Amino acid sequence: MEAIKTKEIIDTLNRIMELELSGVVKYTHYALMVFGFNRIPIVSWLKENATESLTHANKAGEFVTLLGGHPSLKIAPLLDSQHHSIKDILTESLEHEKAALVSYYDLLKIVKDNSISLEDYARNMISTEELHLDSVTKMLRKSDDTATFKE
């Protein structure tokens, strides 16, 4: 791989790492802010997302060091609306997952046909993030809103 492309890959992986680390903080914070009847399953789900975000950050960091780079010590911006209804938390989560998905697609564009391992990693993470988006989207839908497309 050429040096310019390697730097671009490392920069993208570091951006992913920063996003995932911000996810750890966001999901942990959200889990602390949930109150009400559905607290236990929602808190559990948020804690799982925090743990998974840390795993994702570690994986991105491993690729950074594999390529000879230095893992970032930053995290992506932590925007807290100061609104903590379940809908607000899920809406913020949806935006976070969308940003992560864009970053993984950016990585895929750079590594496609250049590195099988990085391409597989990017594709697997895209699949994972798309499923996260689907879960959050379903949680935001009303229970009687079952139509996902028009015939």
QUILIN-V659463 format. One record per residue. NEAR is the number of other ideal C-beta (glycine too) atoms within 12 Angstrom. D_FIRST is the distance of its C-alpha to the first C-alpha in Angstrom with 2 decimals. Layout:
NEAR | D_FIRST
NEAR | D_FIRST
//
This chain:
20 | 0.00
11 | 3.78
12 | 6.54
12 | 8.48
21 | 6.71
23 | 6.48
19 | 10.08
23 | 11.06
36 | 10.21
31 | 12.11
25 | 14.82
34 | 15.29
43 | 15.55
32 | 17.98
31 | 19.93
46 | 20.23
40 | 21.38
32 | 23.89
38 | 25.20
43 | 25.66
33 | 27.41
35 | 29.65
39 | 30.43
31 | 31.72
28 | 34.07
37 | 35.12
38 | 35.90
23 | 37.71
27 | 39.74
37 | 40.54
28 | 41.74
19 | 44.17
24 | 45.50
28 | 46.54
16 | 50.28
15 | 52.63
9 | 53.39
17 | 49.84
20 | 48.48
14 | 47.71
16 | 45.44
29 | 43.65
24 | 43.13
16 | 41.83
26 | 39.33
37 | 38.17
23 | 37.82
22 | 35.73
39 | 33.41
29 | 33.20
20 | 32.32
26 | 29.72
38 | 28.14
25 | 27.91
21 | 26.24
39 | 23.68
36 | 23.10
21 | 22.68
29 | 20.08
39 | 17.99
26 | 18.57
20 | 17.53
33 | 14.04
31 | 14.02
18 | 15.09
20 | 12.81
31 | 9.85
15 | 12.24
23 | 13.86
16 | 17.57
28 | 19.19
25 | 21.44
12 | 25.17
19 | 26.15
25 | 27.35
27 | 27.56
16 | 31.01
22 | 33.88
18 | 36.18
19 | 39.37
19 | 41.92
12 | 44.66
15 | 45.77
24 | 45.66
19 | 47.15
27 | 45.28
20 | 44.49
20 | 43.09
36 | 40.95
33 | 39.62
22 | 39.01
32 | 36.98
37 | 35.10
27 | 34.38
27 | 32.91
41 | 30.74
38 | 29.45
22 | 28.78
28 | 26.67
41 | 24.63
30 | 24.23
25 | 22.99
34 | 20.30
39 | 19.10
23 | 19.16
25 | 17.13
41 | 14.42
29 | 14.74
21 | 14.41
32 | 11.03
31 | 9.54
20 | 11.82
13 | 10.82
21 | 7.14
24 | 8.31
13 | 11.96
18 | 12.96
35 | 11.96
22 | 13.42
19 | 16.46
31 | 16.85
37 | 16.90
22 | 19.30
19 | 21.50
39 | 21.80
29 | 22.67
18 | 25.31
25 | 26.63
36 | 26.89
21 | 28.57
18 | 31.09
33 | 31.72
26 | 32.41
19 | 34.74
22 | 36.60
32 | 37.16
21 | 38.19
17 | 40.68
26 | 42.04
23 | 42.67
17 | 44.50
11 | 48.23
8 | 49.52
6 | 51.27
11 | 48.23
9 | 46.95
9 | 46.09
10 | 42.35
5 | 42.72
4 | 45.55
4 | 46.73
//
